[in-house]
């Protein structure tokens, strides 16, 4: 029995005691930092970044202490509920604010605060010369606070507050350098696409209230099995819409690449440990709903399978190092969504890969920022090459992340992503063969595009902008150099996680066993192919993809200007025309609909009202002429009326 079912059956999870009663401070620490830096203004410029970083670390320390307190309790007794205040007193509907501290939420708390705090430290060096650094750190604190509220909330309505806070903070961070119109446009795009998902989330919460009379996790999940599959399918699909937008999953993934407009630490924060994982958290937290709605659960798996291939294909053609990593994130989140859509056999593995991915992807994003720091903010990998000698720490730390995402043993991705591939081969009928081979193909493509990125950046011949080209292009020549310690130390810490975290968490099934009270056990189901066969096929595809990338981007010369390429390559560079499709299906029809409504309102509604008013006005002006003020005119009118009445009576008789 999971912790939420336990909550419903026993009335409530054990009330928080001891240090757990102070769990609200997890959210309040960074929220206080954001408020102080924003309201304090320039007076906090000198020390604001240090305060924000310290408060983020304070949340991590408290989260770690809460973890130790949980470990000290029995396996089925670790969940605790922290009550707040009566938030929504509306007749029979009463909703308190509250936090649910269980195995799932504490895993997210530690990931968000640890990786987020390392990104804070990195940002001290990265944003050192930015005149608005204080404001940047305020937004980082706001982001962390919102994400913590999202994963700790005990109801969908409170989760939605954190959900919207994350959306606001991401908008502010992506558009932080909004003096550049393209960056402001990217922030708007992320904001509007996520509003589509928010509509789905809003309707889902309303539907919960209609169906269950409540929106807290305990009541909704306890009643999910008795509400009927049709209702739960509708609810599951609505939640999936929200998850697709937040986690950049098909068909709401178009904002992710443009979100690279923000400073690189923002990319690491959004694309590694926080915003894009929120959708995966939502699905796994709502697993009772999806277990009661097999069709909605299948839709989750299909969305994940499509997205993992979509992101991988797009990543093969991107020359912008940050956009290539963004496509990689999209694909890896697709793996997590696929696992979540597999049901009990995949929930724990989805979160396992989410945790390991948070480390190696954050490390690679920070590594990309380090490369940009040493290359005059250039992001074109075709003008890199040979950086392994000039930036040894960045090369080594990035390389560990590269090996982890490829799934090379014994690095982290091998222990988490390969488990998803194995789980994809579990089931009956067509599903294990389709989902299993899609997961396998994705692993091979991942090895190719990530090796392409690594080799183009750090190996092969130097393709830097020299002095002569700089004069011709009106830019600065490249003089690559290693980043300062404030930037490299977080990269080194994340690199250690990339190398060892997967092995540590998988030891004896430790992490999946930890999550069992929340998501249930994954059973003893066996894949349709033997596990050693799946493992060998995966490693062969990974080796083949990496070898092919070595041939094209290390052994052979890389042209400084991207060749035209095949039709598939051109489509991948254009994100498989997702923006064009959105424009054709939604934007332009929406524009025409708006114009039609404006015309209808102006010429129809307003015209009808105007015509009626003009008619009454015209009639009044004509009737007004009868009021002459002459007695003879009124007498004639009266005589005419009497004659008319007598004539009517005569006709009637």
C-alpha positions in Angstrom: 0.0 0.0 0.0 1.5 3.4 -1.0 1.7 6.3 1.3 -1.3 8.1 -0.1 -3.5 5.1 0.1 -2.3 4.7 3.6 -3.2 8.3 4.3 -6.8 7.7 3.1 -7.3 4.4 4.9 -6.0 5.6 8.3 -7.4 9.1 8.1 -4.0 10.8 7.7 -0.3 10.2 7.4 1.4 10.5 10.7 1.5 14.2 11.7 4.9 15.8 11.4 7.0 15.8 14.6 10.5 16.9 15.5 12.5 18.4 12.6 9.9 17.3 10.0 7.5 20.0 11.4 9.9 22.6 10.1 9.7 21.4 6.5 8.0 24.6 5.5 11.4 26.2 5.9 12.5 24.3 2.7 10.3 26.7 0.7 10.6 29.7 2.9 14.4 30.0 2.8 14.7 30.6 -0.9 11.4 32.5 -1.0 12.7 34.9 1.6 15.8 35.4 -0.4 13.9 36.2 -3.6 11.7 38.7 -1.7 14.5 40.4 0.1 16.6 40.8 -3.1 13.7 42.1 -5.2 12.4 44.5 -2.5 15.8 45.5 -1.2 16.9 46.9 -4.6 20.4 48.1 -5.2 21.2 48.2 -1.4 21.6 44.4 -1.7 23.9 44.4 -4.8 27.1 43.8 -2.8 26.0 40.7 -1.0 22.7 39.6 -2.6 24.2 36.7 -4.6 25.9 35.4 -1.5 22.7 35.4 0.5 20.7 33.7 -2.2 23.3 31.0 -2.5 23.5 30.5 1.3 19.7 30.2 1.5 19.6 27.6 -1.3 22.2 25.6 0.6 20.2 26.0 3.8 17.3 24.3 2.1 19.6 21.4 1.0 20.9 21.0 4.5 17.4 20.9 6.0 16.3 18.4 3.3 19.3 16.2 4.1 18.3 16.3 7.8 14.8 15.3 6.9 16.1 12.4 4.9 18.0 11.2 7.9 14.9 11.5 10.0 13.0 9.4 7.5 15.6 6.7 7.3 15.2 6.4 11.1 11.6 5.3 10.7 10.2 2.0 9.4 9.9 1.5 5.7 6.1 2.0 5.6 6.1 4.8 8.2 8.3 7.3 6.6 5.7 9.6 5.1 4.7 12.6 7.2 2.2 15.4 6.8 2.9 19.0 7.7 -0.3 21.0 8.2 -0.6 24.6 7.4 -3.7 26.9 7.6 -7.2 26.7 6.3 -6.6 28.0 2.8 -10.0 27.6 1.0 -13.0 27.7 3.4 -15.9 27.5 1.0 -18.9 25.8 2.6 -18.5 22.1 2.6 -15.3 22.4 0.6 -12.4 23.0 3.0 -8.8 22.9 1.9 -5.8 23.4 4.1 -2.3 24.1 2.9 0.0 21.2 3.7 3.2 19.5 2.8 3.6 15.8 2.1 7.1 14.6 3.1 7.5 11.1 1.6 10.1 9.1 -0.3 9.2 10.7 -3.6 9.1 14.3 -2.5 12.3 14.1 -0.5 14.2 12.7 -3.5 13.1 15.7 -5.5 13.9 18.1 -2.7 17.5 16.8 -2.5 18.0 16.9 -6.2 16.5 20.4 -6.6 18.4 21.9 -3.7 21.8 20.2 -4.3 22.0 20.8 -8.0 20.3 24.1 -7.7 22.8 25.3 -5.1 25.7 24.2 -7.2 24.2 26.2 -10.0 24.0 29.2 -7.6 27.7 28.8 -6.9 28.6 28.5 -10.6 26.5 31.6 -11.3 28.5 33.8 -8.9 31.4 33.4 -11.3 29.4 33.3 -14.5 27.4 36.4 -13.8 30.2 38.3 -12.1 30.2 41.2 -14.5 26.5 41.5 -15.0 25.1 44.7 -13.6 21.8 43.0 -12.7 23.4 40.0 -10.9 21.3 40.6 -7.8 18.1 40.3 -9.7 19.3 37.2 -11.4 19.9 35.5 -8.1 16.5 36.6 -6.8 14.9 34.9 -9.8 17.0 31.8 -9.1 15.8 31.7 -5.5 12.2 32.2 -6.7 12.6 29.3 -9.1 13.9 27.0 -6.4 11.2 28.0 -3.9 8.4 27.4 -6.5 9.8 24.0 -7.5 10.1 22.9 -3.9 6.5 23.9 -3.3 5.4 22.0 -6.4 7.0 18.7 -5.2 6.1 19.1 -1.5 2.4 20.1 -1.9 -0.2 17.7 -0.6 -2.9 18.8 -3.0 -3.3 19.5 -6.7 -4.3 23.1 -6.0 -1.2 23.9 -3.9 0.9 22.0 -6.5 -0.6 24.3 -9.1 0.6 27.4 -7.1 4.2 26.0 -7.4 3.5 25.0 -11.0 2.7 28.6 -11.9 5.6 30.0 -9.8 8.0 27.8 -11.8 6.4 29.1 -15.0 6.8 32.8 -13.9 10.4 32.3 -12.8 11.4 30.5 -16.0 9.9 33.4 -18.0 11.9 35.9 -16.0 15.1 33.9 -16.3 14.8 32.9 -20.0 14.2 36.6 -20.8 16.7 37.9 -18.4 18.7 39.6 -21.1 15.5 40.9 -22.7 17.3 43.9 -24.2 17.8 41.4 -27.0 14.4 41.1 -28.9 15.1 37.5 -29.8 15.6 36.6 -26.1 12.4 38.4 -25.1 10.6 36.4 -27.9 12.0 33.1 -26.6 10.7 33.9 -23.1 7.2 34.8 -24.4 7.2 31.5 -26.4 8.0 29.4 -23.4 5.4 31.3 -21.4 2.6 30.9 -23.9 3.2 27.3 -24.7 3.2 26.5 -21.0 -0.2 28.3 -20.7 -1.6 25.7 -23.0 -0.6 23.0 -20.5 -1.9 25.2 -17.6 -5.3 25.1 -19.2 -5.2 21.3 -19.1 -4.1 21.4 -15.4 -6.8 23.9 -14.5 -9.6 21.8 -16.1 -8.1 18.7 -14.4 -8.3 20.3 -11.0 -11.9 21.4 -11.6 -12.8 17.9 -12.8 -11.3 16.5 -9.6 -13.5 18.7 -7.5 -16.6 17.7 -9.6 -15.8 14.0 -9.3 -14.4 13.7 -5.8 -15.5 16.9 -4.0 -11.8 17.5 -3.1 -8.5 18.2 -4.8 -6.1 16.8 -2.1 -3.9 13.8 -3.1 -5.4 11.5 -0.5 -9.0 11.8 -1.5 -8.4 11.9 -5.2 -6.1 8.9 -5.3 -8.2 6.9 -2.9 -11.3 7.4 -5.1 -9.5 6.9 -8.4 -10.2 3.1 -8.5 -13.9 3.6 -8.0 -14.6 6.6 -10.2 -14.9 4.7 -13.5 -12.3 4.3 -16.3 -13.9 6.9 -18.6 -13.7 9.7 -15.9 -10.1 8.6 -15.0 -9.1 8.5 -18.6 -10.3 12.1 -19.1 -8.6 13.2 -15.9 -5.3 11.4 -16.9 -5.3 13.0 -20.4 -5.9 16.5 -18.9 -2.9 15.9 -16.5 -0.9 14.7 -19.5 -1.5 18.0 -21.3 0.0 19.9 -18.4 2.9 17.5 -18.2 3.6 17.7 -21.9 4.0 21.5 -21.7 6.1 21.6 -18.6 8.4 18.7 -19.6 8.6 19.8 -23.3 7.0 16.6 -24.6 5.3 16.1 -27.9 3.3 18.1 -29.2 4.1 21.0 -26.7 7.9 20.8 -27.0 8.6 23.7 -29.3 9.6 26.1 -26.6 12.6 24.2 -25.2 15.2 25.0 -27.8 14.4 28.7 -27.8 14.7 28.7 -24.0 18.5 28.6 -24.5 18.3 32.3 -24.8 18.7 32.7 -21.1 22.1 32.6 -19.3 23.7 29.2 -19.3 23.0 28.6 -15.5 19.3 29.0 -16.3 19.6 26.3 -18.9 21.2 24.0 -16.4 18.5 24.8 -13.8 15.5 24.4 -16.1 16.7 21.5 -18.2 18.4 19.3 -15.6 16.8 19.2 -12.2 13.8 21.4 -12.2 11.2 22.6 -14.6 11.3 19.9 -17.3 11.1 17.2 -14.6 7.9 18.6 -13.2 5.8 16.8 -15.7 7.4 13.5 -14.9 6.8 14.2 -11.2 3.1 15.0 -11.9 2.5 11.7 -13.8 4.3 9.5 -11.2 2.7 11.3 -8.3 -0.7 10.7 -10.0 0.0 7.0 -10.6 -3.2 5.9 -8.9 -5.1 7.9 -11.5 -3.2 6.4 -14.4 -3.3 2.9 -13.0 -7.1 3.3 -13.1 -7.0 4.6 -16.7 -5.0 2.2 -19.0 -5.7 4.3 -22.1 -4.4 7.5 -20.5 -1.4 5.5 -19.3 -0.8 4.2 -22.8 -1.0 7.8 -24.1 1.8 8.7 -21.7 4.0 6.0 -23.0 3.3 6.9 -26.6 4.1 10.6 -26.0 7.4 9.6 -24.3 8.3 7.2 -27.2 7.6 9.9 -29.8 9.5 12.6 -27.9 12.6 10.5 -27.2 13.0 9.9 -31.0 12.0 13.5 -31.9 14.6 15.0 -29.5 17.3 12.6 -30.6 16.8 13.3 -34.3 16.8 17.1 -33.8 19.9 16.8 -31.6 21.8 15.2 -34.5 21.6 18.4 -36.6 22.1 21.2 -34.1 25.4 23.1 -34.3 24.5 25.4 -31.3 26.0 23.5 -28.3 23.2 24.6 -25.9 20.4 23.8 -28.4 22.0 20.3 -28.9 21.9 19.8 -25.2 18.3 21.0 -25.0 17.3 18.5 -27.7 19.1 15.8 -25.6 17.1 16.9 -22.5 13.9 16.6 -24.5 14.8 13.1 -25.5 15.9 11.9 -22.1 12.7 13.3 -20.5 11.0 11.2 -23.2 12.6 8.1 -21.8 11.3 9.1 -18.3 7.8 9.6 -19.7 7.9 6.3 -21.5 8.9 4.6 -18.3 6.1 6.4 -16.4 3.6 5.3 -19.1 4.6 1.6 -18.5 2.9 1.6 -15.2 4.2 -0.1 -12.0 7.1 -1.6 -13.9 8.4 1.8 -14.8 7.5 4.4 -12.2 10.6 3.9 -10.0 12.9 3.7 -13.1 11.5 7.0 -14.4 12.5 8.8 -11.2 15.8 6.9 -11.0 16.8 8.2 -14.5 15.5 11.6 -13.6 17.9 11.8 -10.6 21.0 10.6 -12.5 20.1 12.8 -15.5 19.9 15.8 -13.2 23.5 15.4 -12.4 25.1 14.6 -15.7 23.0 17.0 -17.8 23.5 19.9 -15.3 27.2 19.1 -15.5 27.2 19.2 -19.3 25.2 22.5 -19.4 27.6 24.1 -17.0 30.4 22.7 -19.2 28.8 24.3 -22.2 28.8 27.6 -20.2 32.5 27.1 -19.4 33.2 26.6 -23.1 31.3 29.8 -24.0 33.2 31.6 -21.2 36.5 30.7 -22.9 35.3 31.2 -26.5 33.8 34.8 -26.3 30.2 33.4 -25.8 30.3 31.6 -29.1 27.9 28.6 -29.2 28.7 27.3 -32.7 30.4 23.9 -32.3 31.7 24.2 -35.9 34.0 27.0 -34.6 35.3 24.9 -31.6 37.5 21.8 -31.9 40.6 20.9 -30.0 39.5 22.4 -26.8 40.6 19.4 -24.7 44.1 20.9 -24.3 43.1 24.4 -23.4 40.2 23.5 -21.0 41.3 20.3 -19.4 38.9 20.4 -16.4 35.9 21.3 -18.6 36.9 18.5 -21.0 37.2 15.8 -18.2 34.0 16.8 -16.4 32.0 17.1 -19.6 33.5 13.8 -20.7 32.2 12.0 -17.6 28.7 13.4 -18.4 29.0 12.3 -22.0 29.9 8.7 -20.9 27.0 8.8 -18.4 24.4 9.8 -20.9 25.6 7.2 -23.4 25.0 4.5 -20.8 28.6 3.3 -20.8 29.1 1.0 -17.7 29.8 1.8 -14.9 28.6 5.4 -15.3 25.3 6.7 -14.0 23.2 6.5 -17.2 24.0 2.8 -17.6 22.2 2.0 -14.3 19.1 4.1 -15.0 18.5 4.4 -18.7 19.2 0.8 -19.4 16.6 -0.1 -16.7 14.0 1.9 -18.7 15.0 0.0 -21.9 14.6 -3.3 -20.1 11.2 -2.2 -18.7 10.1 -1.2 -22.2 10.4 -4.8 -23.3 8.0 -6.0 -20.6 4.3 -6.6 -21.4 2.0 -8.4 -23.8 1.2 -8.0 -27.5 2.7 -5.3 -29.6 3.7 -2.9 -26.8 7.0 -4.5 -25.6 8.3 -4.8 -29.2 7.4 -1.3 -30.3 8.4 0.5 -27.1 11.4 -1.7 -26.6 12.9 -1.2 -30.0 12.1 2.6 -29.9 14.1 2.8 -26.7 16.9 0.8 -28.2 17.0 3.0 -31.3 17.0 6.1 -29.2 20.0 4.8 -27.3 22.0 4.4 -30.6 21.0 7.9 -31.8 21.8 9.4 -28.4 25.3 7.9 -28.7 25.7 9.5 -32.1 24.5 13.0 -31.4 26.2 13.3 -28.0 29.5 12.0 -29.4 29.1 14.4 -32.2 28.8 17.2 -29.7 31.7 16.0 -27.6 34.1 15.5 -30.5 33.1 18.7 -32.4 33.8 20.7 -29.2 36.9 19.1 -27.6 38.6 17.0 -30.4 39.6 17.2 -34.0 41.3 20.2 -35.6 41.0 23.7 -34.1 38.4 25.8 -35.9 38.6 28.8 -33.7 38.1 32.3 -35.0 41.7 33.7 -35.5 42.8 37.3 -35.7 42.4 37.6 -39.5 38.8 36.1 -39.4 38.0 38.3 -36.4 38.8 41.5 -38.3 36.8 40.2 -41.3 33.8 39.2 -39.2 34.0 42.2 -36.9 34.3 40.0 -33.8 37.0 39.0 -31.3 39.5 36.2 -31.9 39.2 33.1 -29.7 41.7 32.6 -26.9 40.2 29.6 -25.0 41.1 29.3 -21.4 39.8 27.4 -18.3 37.1 28.9 -16.2 37.6 30.1 -12.6 37.2 27.8 -9.6 33.8 29.1 -8.8 32.6 27.6 -12.1 34.8 24.5 -12.3 34.2 23.2 -8.7 30.4 22.7 -9.3 31.3 21.0 -12.6 33.7 18.6 -10.7 31.1 17.8 -8.1 28.5 17.0 -10.8 31.0 14.9 -12.7 31.5 12.8 -9.6 27.7 12.2 -9.5 27.8 11.4 -13.3 30.3 8.7 -12.5 29.2 7.2 -9.3 25.6 8.1 -8.4 23.9 5.5 -10.6 26.0 2.7 -9.1 25.4 3.9 -5.5 21.6 4.2 -6.0 21.3 0.9 -7.8 23.2 -1.1 -5.2 20.9 -3.8 -4.1 18.0 -2.1 -5.7 18.3 0.6 -3.0 16.5 3.5 -4.8 13.6 1.5 -6.3 13.1 -0.2 -2.9 13.1 3.3 -1.3 10.2 4.4 -3.6 8.1 1.3 -3.2 5.8 2.7 -0.4 4.9 5.6 -2.8 4.7 4.1 -6.3 4.4 0.4 -5.4 6.7 -2.5 -6.3 7.6 -3.1 -10.0 6.9 -6.8 -9.6 8.8 -9.7 -11.1 7.8 -9.3 -14.7 10.4 -10.4 -17.2 11.1 -8.7 -20.6 10.2 -10.5 -23.8 14.0 -10.6 -24.6 16.5 -11.8 -22.1 18.1 -9.0 -20.1 21.7 -10.0 -21.3 20.5 -9.8 -24.9 18.9 -6.3 -24.3 22.2 -5.2 -22.6 24.4 -6.4 -25.5 22.1 -4.9 -28.1 22.1 -1.6 -26.3 25.9 -1.5 -25.9 26.4 -2.5 -29.6 24.1 0.4 -30.7 25.9 2.8 -28.4 29.3 1.7 -29.7 28.1 2.0 -33.3 26.6 5.5 -32.8 29.8 6.7 -31.1 32.0 5.2 -33.7 30.1 6.8 -36.6 30.3 10.2 -34.8 34.1 9.6 -34.4 34.5 9.0 -38.2 32.5 12.2 -39.1 33.6 14.6 -36.5 37.0 13.6 -35.2 38.8 11.6 -37.8 37.5 13.7 -40.7 37.6 17.5 -41.0 34.6 19.4 -39.9 33.6 22.2 -42.2 33.3 25.6 -40.5 30.1 26.3 -42.4 27.3 23.7 -42.1 26.7 22.0 -45.5 23.2 22.0 -46.9 22.7 18.3 -46.0 19.8 16.0 -46.8 16.2 16.8 -46.5 16.1 15.0 -43.1 19.0 17.1 -41.9 17.4 20.3 -43.0 14.1 19.2 -41.3 16.0 18.4 -38.1 17.8 21.8 -38.1 14.3 23.4 -38.3 13.1 21.2 -35.4 11.2 19.0 -37.8 9.1 22.1 -38.7 7.3 22.1 -35.4 7.1 25.9 -35.4 5.7 25.9 -39.0 3.1 23.2 -38.0 2.1 25.2 -34.9 1.8 28.3 -37.0 -0.3 26.6 -39.7 -2.6 24.6 -37.3 -3.0 27.1 -34.5 -1.5 30.6 -34.9 -2.9 31.5 -38.3 -6.3 29.9 -37.9 -6.4 31.6 -34.5 -5.5 34.9 -36.1 -8.3 34.5 -38.8 -10.8 33.5 -36.1 -9.9 36.6 -34.0 -10.3 38.8 -37.1 -13.6 37.2 -37.9 -14.8 37.7 -34.3 -13.7 41.3 -34.4 -15.5 41.8 -37.7 -18.6 40.1 -36.4 -18.5 42.2 -33.2 -17.9 45.5 -35.2 -20.2 44.9 -38.1 -22.6 42.5 -36.6 -23.2 43.2 -32.9 -22.1 46.8 -32.9 -23.8 47.3 -36.3 -27.1 45.9 -35.0 -27.0 48.0 -31.9 -26.0 51.1 -34.0 -28.8 50.4 -36.5 -31.4 50.1 -33.7 -30.2 53.3 -32.1 -30.2 55.2 -35.4 -33.7 53.9 -36.2 -35.1 55.0 -32.8 -33.3 58.3 -33.2 -34.7 58.8 -36.7 -38.2 57.9 -35.6 -38.0 60.2 -32.6 -36.8 63.1 -34.8 -39.8 62.5 -37.1 -42.3 62.2 -34.3 -40.8 65.3 -32.7 -42.0 67.3 -35.7 -45.6 66.6 -34.6 -45.0 68.7 -31.5 -45.5 72.1 -33.1 -47.0 74.1 -30.2 -50.0 75.3 -32.3 -53.5 74.5 -30.9 -55.0 74.2 -34.4 -52.5 71.4 -35.2 -53.4 69.5 -32.1 -57.2 70.0 -32.8 -56.7 68.7 -36.3 -54.9 65.7 -34.9 -57.6 65.0 -32.4 -60.3 65.3 -35.2 -58.3 62.9 -37.3 -58.1 60.4 -34.5 -61.9 60.7 -33.8 -62.7 60.1 -37.5 -60.3 57.1 -37.6 -62.0 55.6 -34.5 -65.5 56.2 -35.8 -64.5 54.7 -39.2 -63.1 51.6 -37.5 -66.2 51.1 -35.4 -68.4 51.5 -38.6 -66.3 48.9 -40.4 -66.5 46.5 -37.5 -70.3 46.8 -37.3 
